[in-house]
Amino acid sequence: MQTNQQTQFGVIIVGDEILSGKRTDKHLAKVIELLAARGLPLAWAEYVGDDPARITAALQRAIASGDVVFSTGGIGATPDDHTRQCAAAALGVPLALHPEAEVFIRERMKDVAREAGLPYEPDRADNVHRLNMGVFPEGATIIPNPFNKIAGFSVGDVHFVPGFPVMAWPMMEWVLDTKYSHLFRRDAYVEKSVIVFGAMEATLTPLMEAIERDHAGVKVFSLPSVDHPTYGRHIDLGVKGAPDVVDAAYRQLRDGLETFGCKTGPELTRS
C-alpha cells in the first residue's frame, strides 16, 4: 500500500444487472458515505458486467494501482459469478478452499438445517456445492460476513464483498475500521465555496489555476448549473483540503472574484 498521504480509494462494481438497469446501484453512494465519515475521499469508480475478461482486466489494474479497492458482486457460486476466478487469474495464483471460510460456511449450513428442523447432511450435493463460496485465490484472507457468515476475502489491499448491500456495507466498514484506521482524517477535511452568478468558467480558470499553484494540497472545484431550482444559472466555486490551507486559499478565491466584479450569493462550508 502507498504512504498515508498518497493512499487512494477505489471501487469496482460488478454485475450485468447494474448495467442493464434491472437493479439500481447503491454501492457507489454508500462507499462515498463510508469513506467521508472517516475523512477519506473516493478517488475512482468502475462498473463492469459479468464478463470474465473485463473483470480480470479491471482487477489487474486495481492490483497494480496500489490503491485500496473494494470490489462488489460476483463472488457467489452460480454460473454468472466470476469474480473469485478472475481475482485468481489477475494474481496468477490458483484457487483453494479457505479453511476459515469453510468453517463459517459449515456453520451456516448447520444453522439453516436447524432452523428448518432438518438434519445437517454435509455430504449432500447442494451442501458440497456451497463450499465453493469459500474457494478464494491462494493466500487470500477472509472478510467476516455478519449477515449470514458467508465470508468475503481480501488479496492485499483489494477487498471482495457480495453484491447484496445488507452484507457488503458492514463488511466494507469492517475492512476500513480494522485495516485502515491509521488513515482516517476525521475533521481534517473541509470544503468552502460560494455561489457565483453571471460568470464563465473559462474567465475564472486562471484564478483557479493560481490558487492550486499557490496553495499546496488544495483542490479547486467548479460545479456549473444551468437550471438550479433556487439559484438558476450559476457556478458553485470553491476549494477543498485540510482546514489549515483551505482558509487562505478561500480568501484568495474571494479576492479574485471581487477583482473580476463577480456577483456572488450564499457561501457554503462542508466537512
PyMOL commands that set and color helices and strands:
alter all, ss='L'
color gray80, all
select helices_A, chain A and resi 16-19+27-36+52-65+83-91+99-116+125-134+165-179+181-183+201-214+243-260
alter helices_A, ss='H'
color red, helices_A
select strands_A, chain A and resi 9-14+44-48+68-72+95-97+135-137+141-143+152-155+158-161+190-197+219-228+232-241+263-270
alter strands_A, ss='S'
color yellow, strands_A
deselect
rebuild
show_as cartoon
